Amino acid sequence: MGRFTLPRDLYHGKGSLEELKNLKGSKAVLVVGGGSMKRFGFLDRAVEYLRAAGMEVELFENVEPDPSVDTVMRGAAMMQEFGPDWIVAMGGGSPIDAAKAMWAFYEYPKTSFEDLITPFSFPTLRTKARFCAIPSTSGTATEVTAFSVITDYSKGIKYPLADFNITPDVAIVDPELAEKMPPKLTAHTGMDAMTHAIEAYVSTLHCDYTDPLALHAIKMVHNDLKASYDGDMEARDRMHNAQCLAGMAFSNALLGIVHSMAHKTGAAYTGGHIVHGCANAMYLPRVIQYNAKVQEAAVRYAEIADFIGLGGDSTDEKVAALVAEIKKMNASLDIPDSIKEYEGGIIDEKEFMEKLPAVAELAIGDACTGSNPRVPVQEEMEKLLKACFYGEDIDF
């Protein structure tokens, strides 16, 4: 038996933010990030719409990129004091992910973070509040997914939390919010969306319901991401839809080891964080090469290549064409080819090698690994990560 879960309502198109006026409740907590929503006027508009709905509104601001366990706990404590019946999260993936975790601790204050790490182990939510998500970036699609990524900085580990309970009740996908993204963020979030769609399509849990969403999202990202990066706002608007479709696919088909590796390398090194979407972009070509040693996965990668018109006569040629196209897209978006080149070399090679066995072990244990078409052993994961560090192709 399979399961396919999405928000009950999804409002899309310019002006859909105003749908906040129609939420029914008495109190709302509005969770936002570092200030872009305030700077561009969207925060004030959201507060105005919620008050027009008759709600008392409290703000939880300044959720950091890669939200921490500490931030989640502070937000949950604030909610426990205020008592909202709506949690509204607006911004990039970080405030929405943080708000999802806050939601669980608001409704179940005695729950520990460790209780939630096991996939699909959340207690039943909606005993106190419902959840509305409004994305301002075009990548994570957390507004339609059963996932949240929270970082434990004391351990240097990103934890992907997974449970259908945290799928939002309402998603508002208003492309006007995404039109303010700077080019680098546009590139990184766009390749995050591409990775979501490709991994969903080759996941061992893909199905007839997820495949069309994944393929159409891949085609849209392939067609529109570069133009969006270059400032074409019509393409930017289409990308906002594309990333949402990719999210619908992967929330139900799950992901693979590109995300496992990105989760465990993101906060592992003292030189700095590897931005999630950029990590996915760098790792994706190598993981395609690795997974394609499994014939079923190779055939599905070839189907993707056919769907976006890359050419090739054999399965192997089509897989190679897909790898080459992903690398070409990365180059056109000024995304580096390797961790060694990332941000001018901020990840120290010696530290990377010293931490390689531990990071590889954590990546294998990541929640996303189980649905990858080929599950690596320790030696293979270490070789994969080294290839990503040096920008090497995979031949094993």
HELIX and SHEET records of a PDB file:
HELIX    1   1 SER A   16  ASN A   22  5                                   7    
HELIX    2   2 SER A   36  ARG A   39  1                                   4    
HELIX    3   3 PHE A   42  ALA A   52  1                                  11    
HELIX    4   4 VAL A   69  PHE A   82  1                                  14    
HELIX    5   5 GLY A   93  GLU A  107  1                                  15    
HELIX    6   6 PHE A  113  ILE A  117  1                                   5    
HELIX    7   7 PHE A  164  ILE A  166  5                                   3    
HELIX    8   8 PRO A  175  ALA A  178  1                                   4    
HELIX    9   9 PRO A  183  VAL A  202  1                                  20    
HELIX   10  10 ASP A  211  TYR A  229  1                                  19    
HELIX   11  11 MET A  233  ALA A  253  1                                  21    
HELIX   12  12 ILE A  257  THR A  265  1                                   9    
HELIX   13  13 HIS A  276  ASN A  291  1                                  16    
HELIX   14  14 GLN A  295  PHE A  307  1                                  13    
HELIX   15  15 THR A  315  SER A  332  1                                  18    
HELIX   16  16 TYR A  342  GLY A  344  5                                   3    
HELIX   17  17 GLU A  349  ILE A  364  1                                  16    
HELIX   18  18 THR A  369  SER A  371  5                                   3    
HELIX   19  19 GLN A  378  TYR A  390  1                                  13    
SHEET    1   A 6 ASP A   9  HIS A  12  0                                        
SHEET    2   A 6 VAL A 170  VAL A 173  1                                        
SHEET    3   A 6 ARG A 130  PRO A 135  1                                        
SHEET    4   A 6 TRP A  86  GLY A  91  1                                        
SHEET    5   A 6 LYS A  27  VAL A  31  1                                        
SHEET    6   A 6 GLU A  56  PHE A  60  1                                        
SHEET    1   B 2 PHE A 147  ASP A 152  0                                        
SHEET    2   B 2 ILE A 157  ALA A 162 -1                                        
END                                                                             
